[in-house]
Amino acid sequence: MNTNPKTRISVHIRRSSAYLTSAALCLIVAMSAPPAFTQEQEATAGDRASVDLTVYNQNLSLIREERSVSLSRGLNTVVVPDIPATIDGTSLHFRSLLDPAGVRILEQNYQYDLVSQAKLLEKYLGKEIEFVRLNEETKREYTVRGTLLSAGFGGRGGVVAEINGKIEMDPAGRMVLPSLPEGLILKPRLRWMVDNSKAGKHDIELSYLAGGLSWSSDYVALLSEKDDKLDITGWVTLVNNSGTAFPNAGLKLVAGDVNVVQDAMRSDMRMMKGVAAMETGVPQFQQSELFEYKLYTLQRKTDLNPNETKQIELVSGRDVAAQKMFIYDGVADQWRYWWNNPSYRNQKSFGQQSNTKVGTYVTFMNDKKSGLGIPLPKGKVRVYKLDSDGKEQFVGEDRIDHTPKDEEIRLYLGNAFDIVGERAQTDFKSYASGKLVEETITIKVRNHKDEKATVQVYEHPWRWNQWEITMKSTDFEKVDQSTIRFPVTIPADGEVTVTYTIRYSW
C-alpha cells in the first residue's frame, strides 16, 4: 500500500481530471444530440362549447365543434369523447385557436369497439367467469366458476364452458364477469397523439363529415272549396341516427344535388329507427346562396337528440292561386319503349293500347304573387280538402323536385272518377315498301259530372321523328318532338271525340 502523501495527491488529481473529462464529453454529446420529445401526457377534451351542423339531403352532415383541452409541452394523448358513430375519420380538420401553428396531430385513432354482450364474452374467452344459478329447493342463488370456451353466435346461445372439469353446452345460470375488459368503451371517441409547443389550455376547433344525420322536405297543402286556391306549409324533417346528441346546435340545411363519392363514407353506418318529435312555435329559416345550391339557416338554436325525428317549419303560403286540370294520356308511358325503334315502325298492332284513366292534377306557381317565391327543396306534398262537414280529407300526394322560384309546380293526385277516356287506332296504311305509314287515331272522352270539364288530351308520335298531322278534328299544340296536346272542353254528361291522322316517313 502506497502511503506517500505526494503519491496519494497525484492519484487523486489524475482521477479528478478523468472525471471532469468524462463529464465534459457527456455535456458535449448532450448538446450536439437532437432534442427528444418529452414524456407523453394524456388529456381529455372538454364538452362542446359550441356546435354547428350543416346537413345535406343525402345522409351527410358537416359538424363543426369548439372544445377546450389542457396540453403539456411536447407529446400529448388527447381523447375526444361523444363523437358520432358514423364519422368519416378521413374528413377531420383540426385547429388550435390559441396556437394554430404550434399544435398538430401526429396520429389519430377512431375507437368504436363498444360494449356489448358479444364483445364482452369474446374478451373473456379462455378466462374464468361466474355462473349464478338458482337452487330450486331452497330458492337461493349460488355461484359456480368455469372457463369460457366459446361465446356462441353473437353472445346469444351456443355458449360452451368448462365447469368442475366437465364441458357444459349452454350452461345454466346468469353469467357474471369480474370487470370491464380493456379496449372496450361505452361511446365512440377519437384518440389523438398531439405535438404541442405551448403548454396551457387550448381552445380547439374541429370539423368532420358524418352520416346518420339527414333532412328532407315535406309539404302539406289544403285546397279551397273551388280548387282554385291552396294553403301550403313546408316542413323540414330532421333525422338524427348518428348516435350522438347535439344540444343547442346551430343548424344550416343545404338543398341541391351535391356530388358525394359513396365509398368515402364508413360502410358500417348504423341506421336506427327515429322517434317522432314535433317542434312547436314559428321557426324561421333564412335562405341564401351556396355555390350552385341553396342554403337555409335556422335563426335560432335547436336540440338534436339521438334516434330522434324533428320537424321544423320551413315555408308557409296562404291563398296561393291554383288550378285543377285533367289529363288523358291514352298510351301513357308505353310509347317510350317503342320510340324510334325500327322494329316497330310499320307494325300495325303497336299503338293500339288504350288507358282509360284520366289523371287529376293541381298546378300552382312558386312565385311571390302566389305567396311563395323561394326555392323549394324536393320532397313529398300531401294535399287535403274540406268535405261537406268541414272536415279535412286526404285527396292525394306527389313528389316535387328541387324547384326554383318563378317555376310551375304540377302535382298528380290520382285519377278522376267521373271522367273516362277511350283510345283506338281506326285506320292503318303502309306505302312505299314500308317507308311511309299513315294511321288514324280516334279518342273519346266522356264526362259524367254535373258540370263541364276541360281535359288535356296527350298523344305521342312515337314511330319515327319525321311525322306530320295530315288531318285533325281539333286544333292541337306541339309540346315537343314526341308530344302533342289537344285541349277539349266536355259538357256535363257529355262526350267529345278527337280524331287525327298522322303520316310517318323514313
C-alpha positions as CSV (number, residue, x, y, z in Angstrom):
1,M,0.0,0.0,0.0
2,N,1.3,3.4,-1.0
3,T,1.5,5.7,2.0
4,N,3.4,8.5,0.4
5,P,1.3,11.7,0.7
6,K,2.6,13.1,-2.6
7,T,1.7,9.9,-4.4
8,R,-1.9,9.9,-3.0
9,I,-2.4,13.6,-4.1
10,S,-1.1,12.8,-7.6
11,V,-3.5,9.8,-8.0
12,H,-6.4,11.9,-6.7
13,I,-5.7,14.7,-9.2
14,R,-5.5,12.2,-12.1
15,R,-8.8,10.7,-11.1
16,S,-10.5,14.1,-10.7
17,S,-9.2,15.1,-14.1
18,A,-10.6,11.9,-15.7
19,Y,-14.0,12.6,-14.1
20,L,-14.0,16.1,-15.4
21,T,-13.1,15.0,-18.9
22,S,-15.9,12.4,-18.9
23,A,-18.4,14.9,-17.7
24,A,-17.4,17.4,-20.3
25,L,-17.7,14.7,-23.0
26,C,-21.2,13.9,-21.8
27,L,-22.2,17.6,-21.9
28,I,-20.9,18.0,-25.4
29,V,-22.7,14.9,-26.6
30,A,-25.9,16.1,-25.0
31,M,-25.6,19.5,-26.6
32,S,-25.0,18.1,-30.1
33,A,-27.7,15.4,-30.0
34,P,-31.2,16.2,-31.4
35,P,-33.8,17.2,-28.8
36,A,-36.0,14.3,-27.7
37,F,-39.8,14.5,-27.2
38,T,-40.8,14.9,-23.6
39,Q,-42.8,12.2,-21.9
40,E,-46.3,11.8,-23.4
41,Q,-49.1,13.3,-21.4
42,E,-52.8,12.3,-21.6
43,A,-55.7,14.8,-21.6
44,T,-59.4,14.6,-22.3
45,A,-61.1,17.3,-24.4
46,G,-64.0,19.0,-22.6
47,D,-67.6,19.1,-23.6
48,R,-68.6,21.0,-26.7
49,A,-68.5,24.8,-26.1
50,S,-70.4,25.2,-29.3
51,V,-71.6,23.1,-32.3
52,D,-72.8,23.9,-35.7
53,L,-74.4,21.5,-38.1
54,T,-74.7,21.7,-41.9
55,V,-77.0,18.9,-43.0
56,Y,-77.3,17.8,-46.6
57,N,-80.3,15.9,-48.0
58,Q,-78.0,13.0,-48.9
59,N,-77.5,11.3,-45.5
60,L,-74.5,13.5,-44.9
61,S,-73.6,16.3,-42.5
62,L,-70.7,18.6,-41.7
63,I,-70.2,19.1,-38.0
64,R,-68.1,21.9,-36.5
65,E,-67.2,21.9,-32.8
66,E,-65.3,24.0,-30.4
67,R,-63.9,22.4,-27.2
68,S,-61.1,23.1,-24.8
69,V,-58.2,20.9,-23.6
70,S,-55.1,21.4,-21.4
71,L,-51.9,20.4,-23.2
72,S,-48.4,20.0,-21.9
73,R,-45.4,20.9,-24.0
74,G,-44.3,18.0,-26.2
75,L,-46.3,14.9,-26.9
76,N,-49.9,14.6,-25.6
77,T,-52.5,11.9,-25.9
78,V,-55.9,13.6,-26.3
79,V,-59.2,11.8,-26.0
80,V,-62.2,13.5,-27.7
81,P,-65.5,11.9,-26.4
82,D,-69.0,11.9,-27.7
83,I,-68.1,11.5,-31.4
84,P,-70.8,10.3,-33.8
85,A,-70.6,6.6,-34.6
86,T,-70.9,7.5,-38.3
87,I,-67.9,9.8,-38.5
88,D,-65.8,9.8,-41.6
89,G,-62.4,9.9,-39.9
90,T,-60.6,10.9,-43.1
91,S,-62.5,14.2,-43.3
92,L,-61.3,15.6,-39.9
93,H,-59.9,19.1,-39.8
94,F,-58.3,20.3,-36.6
95,R,-57.1,23.7,-35.4
96,S,-55.9,25.2,-32.1
97,L,-57.4,28.7,-31.7
98,L,-54.7,29.6,-29.3
99,D,-51.6,28.5,-31.3
100,P,-52.6,27.2,-34.8
101,A,-49.1,26.6,-35.9
102,G,-47.8,25.1,-32.7
103,V,-50.3,22.2,-32.3
104,R,-50.5,19.4,-34.7
105,I,-52.0,15.9,-34.8
106,L,-49.4,13.2,-35.4
107,E,-51.7,10.2,-35.2
108,Q,-55.5,9.7,-35.0
109,N,-57.4,6.7,-33.9
110,Y,-61.2,6.3,-34.1
111,Q,-62.2,4.0,-31.3
112,Y,-65.6,2.4,-31.7
113,D,-65.2,-1.0,-30.1
114,L,-68.3,-0.5,-27.9
115,V,-69.5,-2.6,-25.0
116,S,-71.9,-5.4,-26.0
117,Q,-72.6,-8.9,-24.7
118,A,-70.8,-10.5,-27.7
119,K,-67.8,-8.2,-27.3
120,L,-67.6,-8.9,-23.5
121,L,-67.7,-12.6,-23.9
122,E,-65.2,-12.5,-26.7
123,K,-62.7,-10.7,-24.5
124,Y,-63.2,-13.4,-21.8
125,L,-62.5,-16.5,-24.0
126,G,-60.2,-18.8,-22.1
127,K,-60.7,-17.0,-18.8
128,E,-62.7,-17.8,-15.7
129,I,-66.1,-16.3,-15.2
130,E,-69.0,-16.9,-12.8
131,F,-72.4,-18.6,-13.4
132,V,-75.1,-17.6,-10.9
133,R,-77.6,-20.4,-10.5
134,L,-80.8,-21.0,-8.5
135,N,-81.3,-23.9,-6.1
136,E,-84.9,-25.0,-6.9
137,E,-85.4,-26.5,-3.4
138,T,-84.1,-23.6,-1.3
139,K,-84.9,-20.9,-3.9
140,R,-81.5,-19.4,-3.1
141,E,-78.8,-18.4,-5.6
142,Y,-75.3,-19.9,-5.6
143,T,-72.3,-19.4,-7.8
144,V,-70.1,-21.8,-9.8
145,R,-66.9,-20.9,-11.6
146,G,-65.9,-22.1,-15.0
147,T,-63.7,-21.3,-18.0
148,L,-65.4,-19.8,-21.0
149,L,-64.5,-21.8,-24.1
150,S,-66.9,-20.4,-26.7
151,A,-69.1,-17.3,-26.8
152,G,-71.5,-18.8,-29.2
153,F,-73.2,-16.8,-32.0
154,G,-73.1,-13.1,-31.1
155,G,-73.2,-14.0,-27.4
156,R,-76.7,-15.4,-27.9
157,G,-76.8,-19.2,-27.3
158,G,-74.1,-21.7,-28.1
159,V,-72.0,-20.8,-25.1
160,V,-69.5,-23.5,-24.1
161,A,-67.8,-23.6,-20.7
162,E,-65.6,-26.0,-18.6
163,I,-67.2,-26.3,-15.1
164,N,-65.8,-28.6,-12.5
165,G,-63.7,-30.4,-15.1
166,K,-66.7,-31.1,-17.4
167,I,-67.7,-29.4,-20.7
168,E,-71.2,-27.8,-20.5
169,M,-73.1,-26.6,-23.6
170,D,-75.3,-23.6,-22.9
171,P,-74.5,-23.8,-19.2
172,A,-77.3,-22.8,-16.8
173,G,-77.2,-19.6,-14.9
174,R,-76.6,-16.0,-15.3
175,M,-73.0,-15.2,-16.5
176,V,-71.1,-12.6,-14.3
177,L,-67.8,-11.1,-15.4
178,P,-65.3,-9.7,-12.9
179,S,-64.6,-6.4,-14.7
180,L,-64.9,-4.5,-17.9
181,P,-62.1,-5.7,-20.3
182,E,-59.5,-3.3,-21.6
183,G,-60.2,-1.8,-25.1
184,L,-64.0,-1.7,-24.8
185,I,-65.6,1.7,-24.4
186,L,-69.1,3.0,-23.8
187,K,-69.3,5.6,-26.6
188,P,-67.3,6.2,-29.8
189,R,-64.4,8.6,-29.4
190,L,-61.3,9.9,-31.1
191,R,-57.8,9.4,-29.6
192,W,-55.0,11.7,-30.9
193,M,-51.3,11.9,-30.5
194,V,-50.7,15.6,-30.4
195,D,-47.4,17.5,-30.6
196,N,-47.6,20.8,-28.8
197,S,-45.1,23.7,-28.4
198,K,-47.0,25.9,-26.0
199,A,-48.3,24.5,-22.7
200,G,-51.6,25.6,-21.3
201,K,-55.3,25.5,-22.0
202,H,-56.1,25.5,-25.8
203,D,-59.5,26.2,-27.3
204,I,-59.7,23.8,-30.3
205,E,-61.9,23.7,-33.4
206,L,-62.6,20.5,-35.2
207,S,-64.9,19.8,-38.2
208,Y,-65.7,16.5,-39.9
209,L,-68.2,14.8,-42.1
210,A,-70.6,12.2,-40.7
211,G,-73.5,10.1,-41.8
212,G,-76.7,9.3,-39.9
213,L,-77.8,13.0,-39.9
214,S,-80.2,13.8,-42.8
215,W,-83.1,16.0,-43.7
216,S,-85.9,16.0,-46.1
217,S,-88.8,18.3,-47.0
218,D,-92.5,17.6,-46.6
219,Y,-95.3,19.8,-47.6
220,V,-98.9,19.9,-46.6
221,A,-101.5,21.7,-48.8
222,L,-105.2,22.4,-48.2
223,L,-107.3,23.0,-51.3
224,S,-110.1,25.6,-51.3
225,E,-113.7,24.6,-52.0
226,K,-113.5,25.5,-55.7
227,D,-110.0,24.1,-56.1
228,D,-108.7,27.5,-57.2
229,K,-106.5,28.3,-54.1
230,L,-104.5,26.4,-51.6
231,D,-102.7,27.0,-48.3
232,I,-99.3,25.2,-48.2
233,T,-96.8,24.7,-45.4
234,G,-93.4,23.2,-45.9
235,W,-91.7,21.3,-43.1
236,V,-88.1,20.3,-42.7
237,T,-87.8,16.7,-41.3
238,L,-84.5,16.1,-39.5
239,V,-83.4,12.6,-38.5
240,N,-80.5,12.0,-36.1
241,N,-79.3,8.4,-36.3
242,S,-75.6,9.4,-35.6
243,G,-75.7,8.0,-32.1
244,T,-74.8,11.4,-30.6
245,A,-76.7,14.3,-29.1
246,F,-76.2,17.8,-30.4
247,P,-77.8,20.2,-27.8
248,N,-78.1,23.9,-28.5
249,A,-76.8,23.5,-32.1
250,G,-76.7,26.0,-34.9
251,L,-78.4,24.5,-37.9
252,K,-77.9,25.0,-41.7
253,L,-79.5,22.9,-44.4
254,V,-78.2,22.5,-48.0
255,A,-80.6,21.7,-50.8
256,G,-79.3,20.6,-54.1
257,D,-77.6,17.7,-55.8
258,V,-74.2,17.7,-54.2
259,N,-71.8,15.1,-55.6
260,V,-70.6,12.7,-53.0
261,V,-68.3,9.7,-53.6
262,Q,-70.3,7.0,-51.9
263,D,-67.4,4.8,-50.8
264,A,-65.8,7.6,-48.9
265,M,-68.2,7.1,-46.0
266,R,-67.9,4.4,-43.5
267,S,-69.6,1.2,-44.7
268,D,-71.0,0.3,-41.3
269,M,-73.1,3.4,-40.6
270,R,-75.8,2.5,-38.3
271,M,-79.4,3.2,-39.3
272,M,-81.8,3.3,-36.4
273,K,-85.5,4.0,-36.2
274,G,-86.2,7.6,-35.1
275,V,-88.8,8.7,-32.5
276,A,-91.1,11.4,-33.8
277,A,-90.9,14.8,-32.2
278,M,-92.7,18.0,-33.4
279,E,-91.1,21.4,-33.0
280,T,-93.7,23.9,-31.8
281,G,-93.8,27.7,-32.4
282,V,-93.0,29.5,-35.5
283,P,-89.4,28.7,-36.6
284,Q,-87.8,30.8,-39.3
285,F,-85.2,29.9,-41.9
286,Q,-83.2,32.4,-43.9
287,Q,-82.4,31.3,-47.4
288,S,-79.1,32.2,-49.1
289,E,-76.9,31.0,-51.9
290,L,-74.1,28.5,-51.6
291,F,-72.2,27.7,-54.8
292,E,-74.8,26.2,-57.0
293,Y,-77.0,25.1,-54.1
294,K,-79.5,26.7,-51.7
295,L,-78.6,27.2,-48.0
296,Y,-81.3,27.5,-45.3
297,T,-80.2,28.8,-41.9
298,L,-82.3,28.4,-38.8
299,Q,-82.5,31.7,-37.0
300,R,-82.2,30.1,-33.6
301,K,-80.5,27.2,-31.8
302,T,-82.1,23.8,-31.6
303,D,-81.5,20.4,-29.9
304,L,-81.0,17.2,-31.9
305,N,-81.2,14.1,-29.7
306,P,-80.1,10.6,-30.7
307,N,-82.7,8.5,-32.5
308,E,-85.0,11.5,-32.9
309,T,-87.0,12.8,-35.8
310,K,-87.7,16.6,-35.6
311,Q,-89.9,18.8,-37.8
312,I,-89.4,22.5,-38.2
313,E,-91.5,24.8,-40.4
314,L,-89.6,25.9,-43.5
315,V,-92.1,27.9,-45.6
316,S,-95.7,28.9,-45.5
317,G,-98.0,30.3,-48.2
318,R,-101.7,31.3,-47.9
319,D,-104.3,31.7,-50.6
320,V,-101.9,30.5,-53.3
321,A,-103.5,30.6,-56.7
322,A,-104.0,27.1,-58.0
323,Q,-105.7,25.3,-60.9
324,K,-107.2,21.8,-61.2
325,M,-106.6,20.1,-64.5
326,F,-107.4,16.8,-66.1
327,I,-105.0,15.0,-68.4
328,Y,-105.9,12.0,-70.6
329,D,-102.8,10.1,-72.0
330,G,-104.2,7.1,-73.8
331,V,-100.8,5.5,-74.3
332,A,-99.2,6.8,-71.1
333,D,-95.5,5.9,-70.9
334,Q,-95.7,2.8,-73.1
335,W,-94.7,4.7,-76.1
336,R,-91.2,5.2,-74.6
337,Y,-90.4,1.5,-75.1
338,W,-91.1,1.8,-78.9
339,W,-89.7,5.3,-79.5
340,N,-87.6,5.4,-82.7
341,N,-87.2,1.6,-82.7
342,P,-87.1,0.5,-86.4
343,S,-88.6,-2.9,-85.5
344,Y,-91.9,-1.3,-84.6
345,R,-92.1,1.4,-87.4
346,N,-94.7,-0.3,-89.6
347,Q,-96.2,-2.9,-87.2
348,K,-99.9,-2.2,-87.0
349,S,-100.5,-3.9,-83.7
350,F,-98.3,-1.4,-81.8
351,G,-100.0,1.8,-80.7
352,Q,-103.4,0.2,-80.2
353,Q,-103.1,0.1,-76.4
354,S,-105.6,2.2,-74.5
355,N,-105.5,3.5,-71.0
356,T,-109.0,4.6,-69.7
357,K,-107.8,6.6,-66.7
358,V,-107.9,10.4,-66.7
359,G,-105.4,11.9,-64.3
360,T,-106.2,14.7,-61.9
361,Y,-103.6,17.4,-61.3
362,V,-103.2,20.6,-59.3
363,T,-100.8,23.2,-60.5
364,F,-99.6,26.5,-59.0
365,M,-96.7,28.9,-59.4
366,N,-93.8,29.2,-57.0
367,D,-93.7,33.0,-57.1
368,K,-94.2,35.9,-54.7
369,K,-97.5,36.7,-56.3
370,S,-98.7,33.3,-55.1
371,G,-97.3,33.9,-51.6
372,L,-94.2,31.8,-52.1
373,G,-91.3,32.8,-54.3
374,I,-88.4,31.0,-52.6
375,P,-86.5,27.9,-53.8
376,L,-88.4,24.8,-52.6
377,P,-86.4,21.7,-51.7
378,K,-87.5,18.4,-53.2
379,G,-90.0,16.4,-51.1
380,K,-93.4,14.9,-50.8
381,V,-96.5,17.1,-51.0
382,R,-99.7,15.8,-49.3
383,V,-102.9,17.5,-50.3
384,Y,-106.1,17.8,-48.2
385,K,-109.5,19.2,-48.8
386,L,-112.5,20.0,-46.6
387,D,-115.6,17.7,-47.1
388,S,-119.2,18.8,-46.8
389,D,-119.0,18.6,-43.0
390,G,-115.9,20.9,-42.9
391,K,-113.5,18.1,-42.0
392,E,-110.1,17.7,-43.7
393,Q,-109.8,14.7,-46.0
394,F,-106.7,13.4,-47.8
395,V,-107.1,13.6,-51.6
396,G,-103.6,12.6,-52.8
397,E,-99.9,13.2,-52.8
398,D,-97.0,13.6,-55.1
399,R,-93.2,14.4,-55.0
400,I,-91.6,17.5,-56.3
401,D,-88.0,18.0,-57.3
402,H,-85.9,21.0,-56.3
403,T,-87.9,23.9,-57.6
404,P,-86.5,27.4,-58.1
405,K,-88.7,30.4,-57.7
406,D,-91.0,31.5,-60.6
407,E,-91.4,27.9,-61.8
408,E,-94.7,26.0,-62.0
409,I,-95.4,23.0,-59.8
410,R,-97.7,20.2,-61.0
411,L,-99.0,17.6,-58.6
412,Y,-100.5,14.4,-59.7
413,L,-103.1,13.5,-57.1
414,G,-104.9,10.5,-58.7
415,N,-107.5,9.6,-61.3
416,A,-110.8,11.2,-61.9
417,F,-113.8,9.1,-61.0
418,D,-116.4,10.6,-63.4
419,I,-114.2,11.2,-66.5
420,V,-113.3,8.3,-68.7
421,G,-111.1,8.1,-71.8
422,E,-111.0,5.7,-74.7
423,R,-108.4,5.5,-77.5
424,A,-108.4,3.4,-80.6
425,Q,-106.5,3.0,-83.9
426,T,-109.2,3.2,-86.5
427,D,-107.0,3.0,-89.7
428,F,-103.5,1.9,-90.7
429,K,-101.8,2.0,-94.1
430,S,-98.3,1.3,-95.3
431,Y,-96.9,2.7,-98.5
432,A,-93.6,2.8,-100.5
433,S,-92.4,-0.6,-99.4
434,G,-93.0,0.2,-95.8
435,K,-91.1,3.6,-95.8
436,L,-94.3,5.6,-95.4
437,V,-97.0,4.8,-92.8
438,E,-100.3,6.5,-92.0
439,E,-102.5,5.8,-89.1
440,T,-105.7,7.3,-87.8
441,I,-106.4,7.6,-84.1
442,T,-109.8,8.2,-82.5
443,I,-110.0,9.4,-78.9
444,K,-113.3,9.7,-76.9
445,V,-113.5,11.4,-73.5
446,R,-116.7,11.1,-71.6
447,N,-117.7,13.4,-68.7
448,H,-120.2,12.1,-66.2
449,K,-120.1,15.2,-63.9
450,D,-122.9,17.7,-63.4
451,E,-120.6,20.4,-64.7
452,K,-118.4,20.9,-67.8
453,A,-114.7,19.7,-67.6
454,T,-111.6,20.7,-69.6
455,V,-109.3,17.8,-70.4
456,Q,-105.9,18.0,-72.0
457,V,-105.6,15.0,-74.4
458,Y,-102.0,14.0,-74.9
459,E,-100.7,11.9,-77.8
460,H,-97.2,10.7,-78.7
461,P,-96.0,10.3,-82.4
462,W,-93.6,7.5,-81.5
463,R,-92.9,5.6,-84.7
464,W,-90.3,8.0,-86.1
465,N,-89.1,11.5,-85.7
466,Q,-90.3,12.6,-89.2
467,W,-94.0,13.0,-89.0
468,E,-96.9,15.3,-89.9
469,I,-100.5,15.6,-89.0
470,T,-102.5,15.4,-92.2
471,M,-106.0,15.5,-90.7
472,K,-107.4,16.7,-87.4
473,S,-110.8,17.3,-85.9
474,T,-109.5,19.6,-83.2
475,D,-106.6,22.1,-83.1
476,F,-103.5,20.8,-81.3
477,E,-100.3,22.1,-79.8
478,K,-96.9,20.6,-80.4
479,V,-95.4,20.3,-76.9
480,D,-92.1,18.6,-78.2
481,Q,-91.0,16.2,-80.9
482,S,-92.8,13.3,-79.3
483,T,-95.8,15.0,-77.7
484,I,-98.9,16.8,-79.0
485,R,-101.8,18.1,-76.9
486,F,-105.5,18.6,-77.8
487,P,-107.3,20.7,-75.3
488,V,-111.1,19.8,-75.2
489,T,-114.0,21.0,-73.1
490,I,-116.6,18.4,-72.4
491,P,-120.2,19.4,-71.4
492,A,-121.9,18.0,-68.3
493,D,-122.9,14.4,-69.0
494,G,-121.3,14.7,-72.5
495,E,-118.7,13.3,-74.7
496,V,-116.1,14.7,-77.1
497,T,-114.3,12.8,-79.9
498,V,-110.9,13.8,-81.2
499,T,-109.7,12.2,-84.4
500,Y,-106.4,12.8,-86.3
501,T,-104.3,11.1,-89.0
502,I,-100.5,11.1,-88.7
503,R,-98.1,10.3,-91.5
504,Y,-94.6,8.9,-90.8
505,S,-91.8,8.7,-93.4
506,W,-88.2,7.4,-93.4
